[in-house]
């Protein structure tokens, strides 16, 4: 069995490498509508682990910065032509919706449920 796929074209041959088994472990995107706009949020990856680890830091400032960076990174991935200035100007009105959607796309919605206050 070969790791390559050969495609014959008129102008020659193209050789593509088959994806490894790890390609099956890429998280699925989540499409949400926030503020009347549709966004396809992509899950964070291993390279983003420091952001997630910072969410458990004892320092409130570090946790806040981590949440801001996680939202910014996710928005940059789903709207690649957005500038940092545009991302920074997203209204706080949408903070909760974005943060909940980001937790969900990353499989952390159980953590989100645990953090909600108990209603009597």
N, CA, C and O atoms as CSV, one atom per row, in Angstrom:
chain,resi,resn,atom,element,x,y,z
A,1,UNK,N,N,0.856,-1.179,0.000
A,1,UNK,CA,C,0.000,0.000,0.000
A,1,UNK,C,C,0.900,1.240,0.000
A,1,UNK,O,O,1.889,1.290,0.731
A,2,UNK,N,N,0.570,2.202,-0.790
A,2,UNK,CA,C,1.393,3.405,-0.923
A,2,UNK,C,C,0.778,4.588,-0.191
A,2,UNK,O,O,-0.435,4.651,0.011
A,3,UNK,N,N,1.644,5.531,0.206
A,3,UNK,CA,C,1.192,6.747,0.883
A,3,UNK,C,C,0.883,7.860,-0.116
A,3,UNK,O,O,0.594,8.991,0.275
A,4,UNK,N,N,0.944,7.536,-1.389
A,4,UNK,CA,C,0.771,8.574,-2.401
A,4,UNK,C,C,-0.422,8.273,-3.296
A,4,UNK,O,O,-0.784,7.120,-3.529
A,5,UNK,N,N,-1.016,9.350,-3.787
A,5,UNK,CA,C,-2.099,9.250,-4.765
A,5,UNK,C,C,-1.571,9.931,-6.025
A,5,UNK,O,O,-1.152,11.087,-5.975
A,6,UNK,N,N,-1.589,9.233,-7.137
A,6,UNK,CA,C,-1.109,9.808,-8.383
A,6,UNK,C,C,-2.302,10.189,-9.247
A,6,UNK,O,O,-3.225,9.398,-9.445
A,7,UNK,N,N,-2.265,11.405,-9.753
A,7,UNK,CA,C,-3.321,11.906,-10.617
A,7,UNK,C,C,-2.674,12.293,-11.940
A,7,UNK,O,O,-1.739,13.093,-11.974
A,8,UNK,N,N,-3.167,11.732,-13.004
A,8,UNK,CA,C,-2.622,12.056,-14.319
A,8,UNK,C,C,-3.413,13.196,-14.938
A,8,UNK,O,O,-4.632,13.115,-15.087
A,9,UNK,N,N,-2.711,14.248,-15.292
A,9,UNK,CA,C,-3.308,15.394,-15.957
A,9,UNK,C,C,-2.728,15.492,-17.353
A,9,UNK,O,O,-1.743,14.822,-17.665
A,10,UNK,N,N,-3.321,16.310,-18.188
A,10,UNK,CA,C,-2.801,16.502,-19.545
A,10,UNK,C,C,-1.354,16.967,-19.530
A,10,UNK,O,O,-0.541,16.525,-20.341
A,11,UNK,N,N,-1.039,17.870,-18.594
A,11,UNK,CA,C,0.298,18.463,-18.552
A,11,UNK,C,C,1.307,17.640,-17.766
A,11,UNK,O,O,2.458,18.054,-17.634
A,12,UNK,N,N,0.918,16.511,-17.253
A,12,UNK,CA,C,1.839,15.692,-16.480
A,12,UNK,C,C,1.127,14.964,-15.360
A,12,UNK,O,O,-0.080,14.724,-15.412
A,13,UNK,N,N,1.891,14.625,-14.363
A,13,UNK,CA,C,1.368,13.838,-13.262
A,13,UNK,C,C,1.543,14.620,-11.963
A,13,UNK,O,O,2.584,15.234,-11.733
A,14,UNK,N,N,0.528,14.589,-11.129
A,14,UNK,CA,C,0.578,15.238,-9.821
A,14,UNK,C,C,0.572,14.133,-8.779
A,14,UNK,O,O,-0.232,13.204,-8.853
A,15,UNK,N,N,1.460,14.236,-7.820
A,15,UNK,CA,C,1.511,13.248,-6.751
A,15,UNK,C,C,1.104,13.931,-5.457
A,15,UNK,O,O,1.724,14.905,-5.031
A,16,UNK,N,N,0.063,13.411,-4.843
A,16,UNK,CA,C,-0.425,13.932,-3.569
A,16,UNK,C,C,-0.166,12.906,-2.484
A,16,UNK,O,O,-0.341,11.707,-2.702
A,17,UNK,N,N,0.243,13.364,-1.338
A,17,UNK,CA,C,0.458,12.468,-0.209
A,17,UNK,C,C,-0.862,12.251,0.512
A,17,UNK,O,O,-1.587,13.205,0.795
A,18,UNK,N,N,-1.170,11.006,0.807
A,18,UNK,CA,C,-2.391,10.687,1.546
A,18,UNK,C,C,-2.283,11.276,2.953
A,18,UNK,O,O,-1.205,11.277,3.548
A,19,UNK,N,N,-3.390,11.770,3.478
A,19,UNK,CA,C,-3.357,12.262,4.856
A,19,UNK,C,C,-3.083,11.116,5.825
A,19,UNK,O,O,-3.465,9.974,5.571
A,20,UNK,N,N,-2.431,11.424,6.917
A,20,UNK,CA,C,-2.150,10.399,7.924
A,20,UNK,C,C,-3.417,10.107,8.728
A,20,UNK,O,O,-4.448,10.751,8.536
A,21,UNK,N,N,-3.327,9.140,9.619
A,21,UNK,CA,C,-4.456,8.795,10.478
A,21,UNK,C,C,-4.847,9.963,11.367
A,21,UNK,O,O,-5.995,10.048,11.804
A,22,UNK,N,N,-3.906,10.868,11.643
A,22,UNK,CA,C,-4.201,12.015,12.495
A,22,UNK,C,C,-5.214,12.967,11.864
A,22,UNK,O,O,-5.869,13.736,12.567
A,23,UNK,N,N,-5.341,12.913,10.543
A,23,UNK,CA,C,-6.295,13.810,9.883
A,23,UNK,C,C,-7.732,13.530,10.339
A,23,UNK,O,O,-8.602,14.391,10.205
A,24,UNK,N,N,-7.983,12.337,10.875
A,24,UNK,CA,C,-9.313,11.998,11.380
A,24,UNK,C,C,-9.572,12.633,12.741
A,24,UNK,O,O,-10.710,12.645,13.211
A,25,UNK,N,N,-8.529,13.160,13.378
A,25,UNK,CA,C,-8.653,13.720,14.717
A,25,UNK,C,C,-8.798,15.234,14.720
A,25,UNK,O,O,-8.725,15.867,15.773
A,26,UNK,N,N,-9.001,15.805,13.559
A,26,UNK,CA,C,-9.218,17.250,13.458
A,26,UNK,C,C,-10.661,17.525,13.856
A,26,UNK,O,O,-11.584,16.879,13.360
A,27,UNK,N,N,-10.847,18.482,14.749
A,27,UNK,CA,C,-12.190,18.802,15.230
A,27,UNK,C,C,-13.083,19.352,14.137
A,27,UNK,O,O,-12.612,19.938,13.162
A,28,UNK,N,N,-14.365,19.157,14.312
A,28,UNK,CA,C,-15.358,19.643,13.353
A,28,UNK,C,C,-15.709,21.099,13.638
A,28,UNK,O,O,-15.882,21.477,14.797
A,29,UNK,N,N,-15.817,21.919,12.596
A,29,UNK,CA,C,-16.227,23.316,12.808
A,29,UNK,C,C,-17.695,23.405,13.230
A,29,UNK,O,O,-18.469,22.463,13.062
A,30,UNK,N,N,-18.045,24.548,13.773
A,30,UNK,CA,C,-19.410,24.807,14.226
A,30,UNK,C,C,-19.852,26.130,13.610
A,30,UNK,O,O,-19.166,27.143,13.750
A,31,UNK,N,N,-20.995,26.123,12.929
A,31,UNK,CA,C,-21.521,27.350,12.344
A,31,UNK,C,C,-22.572,27.924,13.282
A,31,UNK,O,O,-23.517,27.241,13.676
A,32,UNK,N,N,-22.388,29.196,13.633
A,32,UNK,CA,C,-23.311,29.882,14.538
A,32,UNK,C,C,-23.701,31.222,13.917
A,32,UNK,O,O,-22.970,31.778,13.097
A,33,UNK,N,N,-24.846,31.720,14.314
A,33,UNK,CA,C,-25.271,33.050,13.892
A,33,UNK,C,C,-25.248,33.946,15.120
A,33,UNK,O,O,-25.933,33.691,16.110
A,34,UNK,N,N,-24.450,34.993,15.034
A,34,UNK,CA,C,-24.299,35.947,16.129
A,34,UNK,C,C,-24.449,37.339,15.550
A,34,UNK,O,O,-23.757,37.696,14.597
A,35,UNK,N,N,-25.346,38.125,16.116
A,35,UNK,CA,C,-25.571,39.475,15.620
A,35,UNK,C,C,-26.034,39.508,14.175
A,35,UNK,O,O,-25.751,40.460,13.447
A,36,UNK,N,N,-26.755,38.454,13.753
A,36,UNK,CA,C,-27.265,38.393,12.384
A,36,UNK,C,C,-26.225,37.962,11.353
A,36,UNK,O,O,-26.531,37.889,10.163
A,37,UNK,N,N,-25.007,37.678,11.792
A,37,UNK,CA,C,-23.944,37.227,10.889
A,37,UNK,C,C,-23.631,35.765,11.162
A,37,UNK,O,O,-23.647,35.324,12.311
A,38,UNK,N,N,-23.348,35.019,10.110
A,38,UNK,CA,C,-23.009,33.614,10.252
A,38,UNK,C,C,-21.492,33.461,10.352
A,38,UNK,O,O,-20.752,34.031,9.550
A,39,UNK,N,N,-21.036,32.696,11.334
A,39,UNK,CA,C,-19.617,32.441,11.540
A,39,UNK,C,C,-19.392,30.938,11.637
A,39,UNK,O,O,-20.143,30.235,12.314
A,40,UNK,N,N,-18.367,30.450,10.964
A,40,UNK,CA,C,-17.973,29.052,11.094
A,40,UNK,C,C,-16.735,29.026,11.971
A,40,UNK,O,O,-15.637,29.383,11.544
A,41,UNK,N,N,-16.941,28.595,13.209
A,41,UNK,CA,C,-15.861,28.569,14.190
A,41,UNK,C,C,-15.117,27.246,14.078
A,41,UNK,O,O,-15.722,26.175,14.030
A,42,UNK,N,N,-13.793,27.343,14.038
A,42,UNK,CA,C,-12.962,26.147,13.990
A,42,UNK,C,C,-12.420,25.876,15.381
A,42,UNK,O,O,-12.093,26.805,16.119
A,43,UNK,N,N,-12.325,24.605,15.738
A,43,UNK,CA,C,-11.799,24.288,17.058
A,43,UNK,C,C,-10.331,24.687,17.177
A,43,UNK,O,O,-9.592,24.710,16.193
A,44,UNK,N,N,-9.934,24.998,18.394
A,44,UNK,CA,C,-8.532,25.260,18.660
A,44,UNK,C,C,-7.767,23.943,18.544
A,44,UNK,O,O,-8.356,22.862,18.591
A,45,UNK,N,N,-6.459,24.049,18.393
A,45,UNK,CA,C,-5.630,22.856,18.202
A,45,UNK,C,C,-4.567,22.777,19.291
A,45,UNK,O,O,-4.508,23.619,20.188
A,46,UNK,N,N,-3.748,21.770,19.196
A,46,UNK,CA,C,-2.691,21.579,20.190
A,46,UNK,C,C,-1.807,22.809,20.301
A,46,UNK,O,O,-1.330,23.125,21.391
A,47,UNK,N,N,-1.579,23.509,19.199
A,47,UNK,CA,C,-0.737,24.714,19.267
A,47,UNK,C,C,-1.367,25.806,20.135
A,47,UNK,O,O,-0.672,26.710,20.598
A,48,UNK,N,N,-2.672,25.722,20.353
A,48,UNK,CA,C,-3.386,26.709,21.169
A,48,UNK,C,C,-3.520,26.286,22.636
A,48,UNK,O,O,-4.169,26.971,23.426
A,49,UNK,N,N,-2.913,25.169,22.990
A,49,UNK,CA,C,-3.035,24.652,24.349
A,49,UNK,C,C,-2.630,25.659,25.431
A,49,UNK,O,O,-3.283,25.704,26.473
A,50,UNK,N,N,-1.594,26.461,25.234
A,50,UNK,CA,C,-1.265,27.453,26.267
A,50,UNK,C,C,-2.439,28.391,26.592
A,50,UNK,O,O,-2.592,28.811,27.739
A,51,UNK,N,N,-3.257,28.717,25.602
A,51,UNK,CA,C,-4.444,29.540,25.861
A,51,UNK,C,C,-5.399,28.834,26.820
A,51,UNK,O,O,-5.897,29.430,27.775
A,52,UNK,N,N,-5.641,27.565,26.548
A,52,UNK,CA,C,-6.562,26.811,27.388
A,52,UNK,C,C,-6.001,26.615,28.794
A,52,UNK,O,O,-6.736,26.685,29.779
A,53,UNK,N,N,-4.702,26.369,28.879
A,53,UNK,CA,C,-4.083,26.174,30.189
A,53,UNK,C,C,-4.165,27.455,31.021
A,53,UNK,O,O,-4.325,27.401,32.240
A,54,UNK,N,N,-4.058,28.587,30.364
A,54,UNK,CA,C,-4.125,29.866,31.067
A,54,UNK,C,C,-5.515,30.125,31.637
A,54,UNK,O,O,-5.666,30.939,32.549
A,55,UNK,N,N,-6.520,29.451,31.117
A,55,UNK,CA,C,-7.884,29.645,31.608
A,55,UNK,C,C,-8.038,29.165,33.049
A,55,UNK,O,O,-8.988,29.547,33.733
A,56,UNK,N,N,-7.109,28.333,33.510
A,56,UNK,CA,C,-7.160,27.816,34.880
A,56,UNK,C,C,-6.174,28.505,35.807
A,56,UNK,O,O,-5.999,28.077,36.948
A,57,UNK,N,N,-5.536,29.551,35.342
A,57,UNK,CA,C,-4.554,30.263,36.159
A,57,UNK,C,C,-5.244,30.917,37.362
A,57,UNK,O,O,-6.381,31.374,37.242
A,58,UNK,N,N,-4.578,30.968,38.513
A,58,UNK,CA,C,-5.189,31.618,39.682
A,58,UNK,C,C,-5.405,33.125,39.496
A,58,UNK,O,O,-6.263,33.720,40.149
A,59,UNK,N,N,-4.632,33.724,38.615
A,59,UNK,CA,C,-4.737,35.166,38.406
A,59,UNK,C,C,-5.921,35.501,37.492
A,59,UNK,O,O,-6.028,34.986,36.379
A,60,UNK,N,N,-6.801,36.370,37.982
A,60,UNK,CA,C,-7.947,36.806,37.188
A,60,UNK,C,C,-7.483,37.491,35.905
A,60,UNK,O,O,-8.076,37.286,34.846
A,61,UNK,N,N,-6.442,38.292,35.989
A,61,UNK,CA,C,-5.927,39.000,34.807
A,61,UNK,C,C,-5.447,38.008,33.740
A,61,UNK,O,O,-5.717,38.197,32.554
A,62,UNK,N,N,-4.737,36.954,34.156
A,62,UNK,CA,C,-4.249,35.950,33.205
A,62,UNK,C,C,-5.432,35.230,32.562
A,62,UNK,O,O,-5.427,34.997,31.353
A,63,UNK,N,N,-6.453,34.873,33.361
A,63,UNK,CA,C,-7.643,34.208,32.816
A,63,UNK,C,C,-8.383,35.111,31.839
A,63,UNK,O,O,-8.828,34.659,30.785
A,64,UNK,N,N,-8.513,36.389,32.189
A,64,UNK,CA,C,-9.183,37.336,31.283
A,64,UNK,C,C,-8.424,37.455,29.970
A,64,UNK,O,O,-9.021,37.415,28.895
A,65,UNK,N,N,-7.110,37.602,30.060
A,65,UNK,CA,C,-6.286,37.707,28.847
A,65,UNK,C,C,-6.410,36.448,27.991
A,65,UNK,O,O,-6.459,36.520,26.763
A,66,UNK,N,N,-6.462,35.291,28.661
A,66,UNK,CA,C,-6.584,34.032,27.923
A,66,UNK,C,C,-7.912,33.971,27.177
A,66,UNK,O,O,-7.952,33.529,26.028
A,67,UNK,N,N,-8.998,34.409,27.811
A,67,UNK,CA,C,-10.313,34.398,27.152
A,67,UNK,C,C,-10.327,35.358,25.964
A,67,UNK,O,O,-10.841,35.027,24.896
A,68,UNK,N,N,-9.761,36.545,26.159
A,68,UNK,CA,C,-9.678,37.516,25.054
A,68,UNK,C,C,-8.867,36.931,23.905
A,68,UNK,O,O,-9.262,37.043,22.744
A,69,UNK,N,N,-7.736,36.306,24.222
A,69,UNK,CA,C,-6.893,35.724,23.175
A,69,UNK,C,C,-7.566,34.544,22.481
A,69,UNK,O,O,-7.409,34.359,21.274
A,70,UNK,N,N,-8.320,33.742,23.246
A,70,UNK,CA,C,-9.021,32.613,22.648
A,70,UNK,C,C,-10.103,33.107,21.686
A,70,UNK,O,O,-10.243,32.572,20.587
A,71,UNK,N,N,-10.859,34.113,22.089
A,71,UNK,CA,C,-11.884,34.667,21.198
A,71,UNK,C,C,-11.231,35.301,19.982
A,71,UNK,O,O,-11.688,35.094,18.858
A,72,UNK,N,N,-10.170,36.066,20.189
A,72,UNK,CA,C,-9.476,36.719,19.067
A,72,UNK,C,C,-8.925,35.703,18.079
A,72,UNK,O,O,-9.073,35.867,16.868
A,73,UNK,N,N,-8.296,34.661,18.588
A,73,UNK,CA,C,-7.718,33.632,17.717
A,73,UNK,C,C,-8.814,32.913,16.929
A,73,UNK,O,O,-8.652,32.655,15.736
A,74,UNK,N,N,-9.911,32.594,17.580
A,74,UNK,CA,C,-11.012,31.911,16.906
A,74,UNK,C,C,-11.631,32.813,15.831
A,74,UNK,O,O,-11.927,32.352,14.728
A,75,UNK,N,N,-11.825,34.099,16.155
A,75,UNK,CA,C,-12.382,35.033,15.161
A,75,UNK,C,C,-11.431,35.211,13.980
A,75,UNK,O,O,-11.872,35.306,12.834
A,76,UNK,N,N,-10.145,35.256,14.253
A,76,UNK,CA,C,-9.165,35.424,13.170
A,76,UNK,C,C,-9.201,34.212,12.235
A,76,UNK,O,O,-9.037,34.352,11.023
A,77,UNK,N,N,-9.416,33.023,12.806
A,77,UNK,CA,C,-9.499,31.820,11.972
A,77,UNK,C,C,-10.760,31.800,11.119
A,77,UNK,O,O,-10.720,31.350,9.974
A,78,UNK,N,N,-11.892,32.286,11.662
A,78,UNK,CA,C,-13.137,32.199,10.894
A,78,UNK,C,C,-13.363,33.413,9.999
A,78,UNK,O,O,-14.172,33.356,9.072
A,79,UNK,N,N,-12.656,34.513,10.265
A,79,UNK,CA,C,-12.731,35.701,9.406
A,79,UNK,C,C,-11.279,36.136,9.131
A,79,UNK,O,O,-10.809,37.125,9.694
A,80,UNK,N,N,-10.573,35.391,8.262
A,80,UNK,CA,C,-9.141,35.634,8.077
A,80,UNK,C,C,-8.789,37.038,7.575
A,80,UNK,O,O,-7.673,37.506,7.802
A,81,UNK,N,N,-9.717,37.711,6.903
A,81,UNK,CA,C,-9.406,39.045,6.402
A,81,UNK,C,C,-9.695,40.139,7.440
A,81,UNK,O,O,-9.482,41.320,7.166
A,82,UNK,N,N,-10.171,39.759,8.615
A,82,UNK,CA,C,-10.428,40.744,9.679
A,82,UNK,C,C,-9.100,41.212,10.259
A,82,UNK,O,O,-8.159,40.432,10.403
A,83,UNK,N,N,-9.041,42.478,10.584
A,83,UNK,CA,C,-7.835,43.017,11.217
A,83,UNK,C,C,-7.967,42.874,12.731
A,83,UNK,O,O,-9.063,42.675,13.254
A,84,UNK,N,N,-6.850,42.976,13.416
A,84,UNK,CA,C,-6.858,42.925,14.881
A,84,UNK,C,C,-7.723,44.064,15.417
A,84,UNK,O,O,-8.448,43.893,16.397
A,85,UNK,N,N,-7.642,45.218,14.774
A,85,UNK,CA,C,-8.449,46.372,15.207
A,85,UNK,C,C,-9.942,46.053,15.116
A,85,UNK,O,O,-10.703,46.386,16.024
A,86,UNK,N,N,-10.360,45.412,14.028
A,86,UNK,CA,C,-11.772,45.043,13.880
A,86,UNK,C,C,-12.185,44.034,14.954
A,86,UNK,O,O,-13.255,44.154,15.552
A,87,UNK,N,N,-11.335,43.052,15.189
A,87,UNK,CA,C,-11.640,42.041,16.200
A,87,UNK,C,C,-11.758,42.694,17.573
A,87,UNK,O,O,-12.659,42.364,18.344
A,88,UNK,N,N,-10.856,43.613,17.877
A,88,UNK,CA,C,-10.877,44.291,19.176
A,88,UNK,C,C,-12.097,45.187,19.351
A,88,UNK,O,O,-12.447,45.536,20.479
A,89,UNK,N,N,-12.748,45.563,18.256
A,89,UNK,CA,C,-13.917,46.437,18.328
A,89,UNK,C,C,-15.243,45.676,18.406
A,89,UNK,O,O,-16.306,46.292,18.490
A,90,UNK,N,N,-15.188,44.341,18.379
A,90,UNK,CA,C,-16.428,43.565,18.505
A,90,UNK,C,C,-17.042,43.901,19.856
A,90,UNK,O,O,-16.365,43.852,20.884
A,91,UNK,N,N,-18.321,44.242,19.849
A,91,UNK,CA,C,-19.006,44.693,21.058
A,91,UNK,C,C,-19.116,43.614,22.128
A,91,UNK,O,O,-19.250,42.428,21.826
A,92,UNK,N,N,-19.057,44.045,23.369
A,92,UNK,CA,C,-19.200,43.125,24.495
A,92,UNK,C,C,-20.572,42.460,24.516
A,92,UNK,O,O,-20.761,41.435,25.171
A,93,UNK,N,N,-21.523,43.044,23.801
A,93,UNK,CA,C,-22.856,42.456,23.681
A,93,UNK,C,C,-22.760,41.013,23.187
A,93,UNK,O,O,-23.581,40.171,23.552
A,94,UNK,N,N,-21.758,40.732,22.358
A,94,UNK,CA,C,-21.631,39.422,21.733
A,94,UNK,C,C,-20.647,38.510,22.458
A,94,UNK,O,O,-20.442,37.368,22.049
A,95,UNK,N,N,-20.040,39.007,23.529
A,95,UNK,CA,C,-19.024,38.240,24.252
A,95,UNK,C,C,-19.545,36.878,24.717
A,95,UNK,O,O,-18.913,35.847,24.484
A,96,UNK,N,N,-20.696,36.890,25.370
A,96,UNK,CA,C,-21.239,35.632,25.906
A,96,UNK,C,C,-21.541,34.631,24.791
A,96,UNK,O,O,-21.224,33.448,24.914
A,97,UNK,N,N,-22.152,35.105,23.708
A,97,UNK,CA,C,-22.478,34.203,22.603
A,97,UNK,C,C,-21.220,33.600,21.998
A,97,UNK,O,O,-21.152,32.397,21.750
A,98,UNK,N,N,-20.214,34.458,21.760
A,98,UNK,CA,C,-18.959,33.953,21.195
A,98,UNK,C,C,-18.274,32.993,22.153
A,98,UNK,O,O,-17.822,31.927,21.737
A,99,UNK,N,N,-18.188,33.353,23.434
A,99,UNK,CA,C,-17.473,32.491,24.378
A,99,UNK,C,C,-18.185,31.147,24.527
A,99,UNK,O,O,-17.520,30.114,24.608
A,100,UNK,N,N,-19.517,31.133,24.564
A,100,UNK,CA,C,-20.251,29.866,24.654
A,100,UNK,C,C,-20.058,29.022,23.398
A,100,UNK,O,O,-19.885,27.807,23.492
A,101,UNK,N,N,-20.084,29.653,22.225
A,101,UNK,CA,C,-19.887,28.915,20.967
A,101,UNK,C,C,-18.466,28.361,20.889
A,101,UNK,O,O,-18.257,27.243,20.417
A,102,UNK,N,N,-17.499,29.138,21.347
A,102,UNK,CA,C,-16.099,28.685,21.325
A,102,UNK,C,C,-15.916,27.501,22.270
A,102,UNK,O,O,-15.221,26.542,21.934
A,103,UNK,N,N,-16.531,27.561,23.446
A,103,UNK,CA,C,-16.449,26.434,24.380
A,103,UNK,C,C,-17.082,25.192,23.746
A,103,UNK,O,O,-16.553,24.087,23.869
A,104,UNK,N,N,-18.213,25.381,23.068
A,104,UNK,CA,C,-18.917,24.251,22.448
A,104,UNK,C,C,-18.089,23.628,21.324
A,104,UNK,O,O,-17.953,22.406,21.271
A,105,UNK,N,N,-17.536,24.443,20.429
A,105,UNK,CA,C,-16.779,23.899,19.297
A,105,UNK,C,C,-15.526,23.170,19.771
A,105,UNK,O,O,-15.002,22.306,19.069
A,106,UNK,N,N,-15.052,23.519,20.959
A,106,UNK,CA,C,-13.861,22.873,21.504
A,106,UNK,C,C,-14.198,21.744,22.475
A,106,UNK,O,O,-13.315,21.213,23.150
A,107,UNK,N,N,-15.486,21.379,22.541
A,107,UNK,CA,C,-15.894,20.272,23.386
A,107,UNK,C,C,-15.817,20.582,24.869
A,107,UNK,O,O,-15.713,19.675,25.695
A,108,UNK,N,N,-15.868,21.861,25.206
A,108,UNK,CA,C,-15.761,22.281,26.602
A,108,UNK,C,C,-17.094,22.768,27.152
A,108,UNK,O,O,-17.131,23.419,28.197
A,109,UNK,N,N,-18.191,22.461,26.460
A,109,UNK,CA,C,-19.488,22.962,26.909
A,109,UNK,C,C,-19.918,22.333,28.233
A,109,UNK,O,O,-20.742,22.920,28.936
A,110,UNK,N,N,-19.394,21.164,28.599
A,110,UNK,CA,C,-19.671,20.605,29.926
A,110,UNK,C,C,-19.072,21.502,31.000
A,110,UNK,O,O,-19.689,21.725,32.042
A,111,UNK,N,N,-17.853,22.025,30.745
A,111,UNK,CA,C,-17.217,22.947,31.689
A,111,UNK,C,C,-18.043,24.213,31.823
A,111,UNK,O,O,-18.150,24.783,32.909
A,112,UNK,N,N,-18.628,24.650,30.713
A,112,UNK,CA,C,-19.451,25.858,30.718
A,112,UNK,C,C,-20.695,25.645,31.580
A,112,UNK,O,O,-21.081,26.527,32.347
A,113,UNK,N,N,-21.315,24.481,31.453
A,113,UNK,CA,C,-22.509,24.176,32.247
A,113,UNK,C,C,-22.176,24.166,33.742
A,113,UNK,O,O,-22.957,24.645,34.565
A,114,UNK,N,N,-21.001,23.612,34.082
A,114,UNK,CA,C,-20.602,23.537,35.478
A,114,UNK,C,C,-20.357,24.924,36.080
A,114,UNK,O,O,-20.542,25.138,37.278
A,115,UNK,N,N,-19.939,25.856,35.226
A,115,UNK,CA,C,-19.599,27.187,35.730
A,115,UNK,C,C,-20.809,28.103,35.863
A,115,UNK,O,O,-20.696,29.179,36.450
A,116,UNK,N,N,-21.968,27.704,35.330
A,116,UNK,CA,C,-23.177,28.549,35.414
A,116,UNK,C,C,-23.739,28.472,36.836
A,116,UNK,O,O,-23.695,27.415,37.465
A,117,UNK,N,N,-24.260,29.579,37.333
A,117,UNK,CA,C,-24.839,29.546,38.671
A,117,UNK,C,C,-26.072,28.641,38.707
A,117,UNK,O,O,-26.813,28.530,37.730
A,118,UNK,N,N,-26.265,28.014,39.830
A,118,UNK,CA,C,-27.418,27.136,40.008
A,118,UNK,C,C,-28.652,28.014,40.275
A,118,UNK,O,O,-28.631,28.891,41.139
A,119,UNK,N,N,-29.709,27.759,39.526
A,119,UNK,CA,C,-30.954,28.505,39.721
A,119,UNK,C,C,-31.867,27.686,40.607
A,119,UNK,O,O,-32.030,26.481,40.415
A,120,UNK,N,N,-32.461,28.358,41.583
A,120,UNK,CA,C,-33.358,27.647,42.489
A,120,UNK,C,C,-34.790,27.818,42.049
A,120,UNK,O,O,-35.699,27.290,42.689
